[in-house]
Each structure stands twice: as structure tokens, then as C-alpha cells.
Amino acid sequence: QVRLVESGGGLVQAGGSLRLSCAASGLTFANYAMGWFRQAPGKDREFVAAIPWSGGYTKYADSVEGRFTISRVNAKNTVYLQMNSLKAEDTAVYYCAADRQNRNLPSVRSYAYDYWGQGTQVTVSS
């Protein structure tokens, strides 16, 4: 059974930082690109960041470019999202997701991803 478990969310003041983690089990982690998405109340789920199986490059939404950093450690079956200079508009539930088909070139489309975590809440107070 595949499981993706996010952790590290919480309440932080604007300008602060958080580091999200997503631990994967039940799959061969190195066969998957990994992505982070988020969903704010009343809004659609949106792409945040993605990284291929190799970790050789990263892709970001314009809204987080320069503030967020995605990384992965295949030996630990874990992907991370370091979030700095947080803003109130970053408030959302953050989800990690795994994509096998696009393992070399991760997609920004949520429908491309095979497995999803349960999400972790990030709240940024202004």
C-alpha cells in the first residue's frame, strides 16, 4: 500500500519560515517525480513545486519562485519543501504527490500524479 505522509505544517507569522516533509512508503521512491500542491479555502488545488526522480532540477509556480525550495533524499524516501518569506496568501493545505509517468519531467498538472498525501495545514498570520 502506497502512503505519502506530510508533516511540518503549522501557524507562522508573515515573513517566517516552515519546512514541510513528505515521507513515502510502499513504492520505489526513485521511480517517481514528486510534487507539492496546495489548496486554499474556496479555491482550486494549485501547483507549487516539483522535482524529478534524480533531483537534477526543480520547477516552481511563479508565486513561490525565489521563496520556496523543493528537495529530495531518495535514500530516505522523503521530499521536502522549504518555505521562506511566507505571506498570508500562502495559507492553504499543502499536499505532496508522486508521478511515475513523468519521473524525468514532472508535470504541473494535478491529474498527472498517481498518489497523494492527506495534506498538512499551513497558516500564515499577517
C-alpha positions as CSV (number, residue, x, y, z in Angstrom):
1,Q,0.0,0.0,0.0
2,V,1.4,3.4,-1.1
3,R,1.4,6.1,1.6
4,L,2.6,9.7,1.4
5,V,2.6,11.4,4.8
6,E,3.2,15.1,5.0
7,S,4.4,16.8,8.2
8,G,5.8,20.2,9.3
9,G,2.8,22.4,8.8
10,G,1.6,24.9,11.4
11,L,0.9,28.5,12.2
12,V,3.6,31.1,11.4
13,Q,3.8,34.9,11.2
14,A,4.2,36.6,7.9
15,G,7.9,36.7,6.9
16,G,8.6,33.4,8.8
17,S,9.6,30.0,7.5
18,L,8.4,26.4,7.6
19,R,9.8,23.2,6.3
20,L,7.4,20.6,5.1
21,S,8.4,16.9,4.8
22,C,6.7,14.1,2.9
23,A,7.6,10.6,3.7
24,A,6.8,7.9,1.1
25,S,6.3,4.2,1.6
26,G,5.0,1.3,-0.4
27,L,6.6,2.5,-3.7
28,T,10.1,2.7,-5.3
29,F,10.6,6.3,-4.5
30,A,13.4,6.8,-7.0
31,N,10.9,5.8,-9.8
32,Y,8.8,8.9,-9.2
33,A,8.8,12.6,-9.7
34,M,7.5,14.4,-6.7
35,G,5.3,17.5,-6.5
36,W,3.9,19.8,-3.9
37,F,0.4,21.3,-4.4
38,R,-1.8,23.5,-2.2
39,Q,-5.4,24.3,-1.8
40,A,-6.8,27.4,-0.1
41,P,-10.4,27.5,1.1
42,G,-12.8,28.1,-1.8
43,K,-10.0,27.8,-4.4
44,D,-8.8,25.1,-6.7
45,R,-5.8,23.0,-5.9
46,E,-2.7,24.6,-7.4
47,F,0.8,23.6,-8.3
48,V,3.6,24.8,-6.0
49,A,6.8,22.9,-6.9
50,A,8.1,19.7,-8.4
51,I,11.3,17.7,-8.7
52,P,12.2,14.8,-11.0
53,W,13.4,11.4,-9.6
54,S,17.0,12.5,-10.0
55,G,16.6,15.8,-8.2
56,G,18.5,17.3,-11.1
57,Y,16.4,20.4,-11.5
58,T,13.3,22.0,-9.9
59,K,10.2,23.7,-11.1
60,Y,8.2,26.3,-9.2
61,A,5.0,28.3,-9.5
62,D,5.7,32.0,-10.2
63,S,4.0,32.9,-6.9
64,V,6.6,31.0,-4.8
65,E,9.7,31.3,-7.0
66,G,12.7,32.6,-5.0
67,R,10.9,31.9,-1.7
68,F,10.3,28.1,-1.7
69,T,12.8,25.3,-2.3
70,I,11.9,21.7,-3.1
71,S,14.4,18.9,-2.5
72,R,14.5,15.2,-2.1
73,V,16.6,12.5,-0.4
74,N,15.9,9.2,-2.2
75,A,17.8,7.2,0.4
76,K,15.2,8.4,3.0
77,N,12.2,8.2,0.6
78,T,11.4,11.8,1.5
79,V,10.7,15.1,-0.3
80,Y,10.9,18.5,1.4
81,L,9.5,21.9,0.8
82,Q,11.4,24.8,2.5
83,M,9.2,27.8,2.6
84,N,10.7,31.2,3.4
85,S,9.4,34.7,3.5
86,L,5.9,33.4,4.0
87,K,2.9,35.5,3.1
88,A,-0.7,35.4,4.2
89,E,-1.7,34.2,0.7
90,D,0.4,31.1,1.2
91,T,-2.2,29.9,3.7
92,A,-3.5,26.6,2.4
93,V,-3.5,22.8,2.9
94,Y,-0.3,21.5,1.3
95,Y,-0.2,18.1,-0.4
96,C,2.7,16.1,-1.7
97,A,2.1,13.8,-4.7
98,A,4.0,11.2,-6.7
99,D,4.1,10.8,-10.5
100,R,5.7,7.8,-12.2
101,Q,5.0,8.5,-15.8
102,N,6.7,11.9,-15.8
103,R,9.5,10.9,-13.5
104,N,12.1,12.8,-15.6
105,L,10.0,15.8,-16.4
106,P,7.5,16.4,-13.6
107,S,4.1,17.9,-14.5
108,V,2.4,21.0,-13.1
109,R,-1.0,19.3,-13.6
110,S,-2.5,17.6,-10.6
111,Y,-4.2,14.9,-12.8
112,A,-0.8,13.6,-13.8
113,Y,0.1,12.4,-10.3
114,D,-0.7,8.9,-9.2
115,Y,-0.6,9.2,-5.4
116,W,-1.4,11.9,-2.9
117,G,-0.8,12.5,0.8
118,Q,-3.5,13.6,3.2
119,G,-2.2,17.2,3.4
120,T,-0.8,19.4,6.1
121,Q,-2.2,22.8,7.1
122,V,-0.1,25.9,6.7
123,T,-1.5,29.1,8.2
124,V,0.4,32.4,7.8
125,S,-0.8,35.3,10.0
126,S,-0.4,38.8,8.8
